[in-house]
């Protein structure tokens, strides 16, 4: 028995809380196990050839590298686009406001697949015109190969959605802070860089992670241009051997694992960003 | 096979080359005027081709795009022939079971090598490149991107068992047909009532979307010089991304989703063969070939006889089996 009865009570409460949390986590894990079992049983009733999966899963995994590379490159460019776009959207400059508003409206208003077709098929026609006008070097820049065209399409598309996410993040910082900073003599640029952005990032990061997870799967659309990523390989081997369920099962699992890994890193990043606010 | 389907396999030369054809060939051996004229007259409405606006005028000297008009020279210089093909149609083209990038290849990183693909179309492409003394490299864009015609120099030619149609000839430059494949109707094994194509009138028939089979089913198929009789009246057409998906649906059961599938005979037979090889695909085993192909379609895949069609093809090549016409194509380029 310690001298301080309050400390004992506190320790007991903390232990109780820990135990409850442990039991709670155990229950959640139980639900996961049950659901995985149900899904497995469901798959059992499908006509699936496990030996085929075992022999061919590595082929699909060869496409994982491409999927990851395309997604990473695209999310980086999209983030830059979104940052510029959101600042433009919140600025009082009418040109910036007009450009960013049009960009977001046009891109969000049209399907990604059609954007891919325009970039892959349409841009070269522009390039041809420019070449005909006597600027072949500039014209050549418009003829993009499949992977750069895919990255451009994904970046533009996600950049538009993320512009809105960034805008919301920037707007969530109370107006008083901006006014206070200006009253202290900071320039508008300094205010954005040193006061608003560091706080907004904390709100933006989880959504960017979310977008990245979505993008890994949307990157499957670049397969129409013949990029051998996960979906392309799954689709073509499925047709080759008439093994649709097997191939799509491998592909789905590969995507799932990729997103689990991404979620993990997203969690770490979020924790890191929230450090300043922990008590 | 896909959207092509009924069947002639063909080498397509890109619209890009069409433009090249219109330009004065640097090779002194090539008389430009007489051979390029038919192309210009037969393809006046080329919309998808970047060169379209310049080609029909037949005034070669005015268009001087700096984009290397002599494709053959650049192919030889590069040492590789870049061929596009959509490897989704075994036995014509498919990915290899164990793709291995060919050693010491000159293909760029985003191009595929012969070690990664297989099939009839692939072999044809290899033969073409061999004839030229260069290595063949593949790109694998979606079918739509090949038929769209605006290749922008991304690849030199396409080899893909594509049926020649007037519509496609507006955007693409076709070579002489070098083989034919019968179209066939496939029905479920459990069905006992369908005896001839006309029995399928008003039934649910699957095919690839935007391909010649669909055109046949909706009565719009035109092959110059051929008189096609549309014996299946008012079918309910269900189109698919690719023929093999339609066959999968047919295998689900007689009339479950489809009553029949119209596709290339080898495509259907390959699906049945695959099904027999693997036990757990019992349902697909129930597919039965209907080996009486539609006579009209069967006929139209023979070498086109009409004058019009001949002219259309003349633009690029002489009329011989592909082994012989290859040099001609390249000469034209």
Interface residues (C-beta under 8 A of the other chain):
Chain A: X47 X48 X49 X52 X59 X62 X117 X120 X121 X124 X125 X127 X128 X131 X132 X136 X139 X143 X145 X146 X147 X223 X224 X225 X226 X227 X228 X232 X233 X235 X236 X237 X239 X240 X241 X242 X244
Chain B: X50 X63 X65 X66 X67 X84 X86 X87 X88 X89 X90 X94 X95 X97 X98 X99 X110 X112 X139 X140 X141 X142 X144 X145 X148 X150 X152 X153 X154 X242 X244 X248 X271 X274 X275 X278 X280 X281 X282 X283 X284
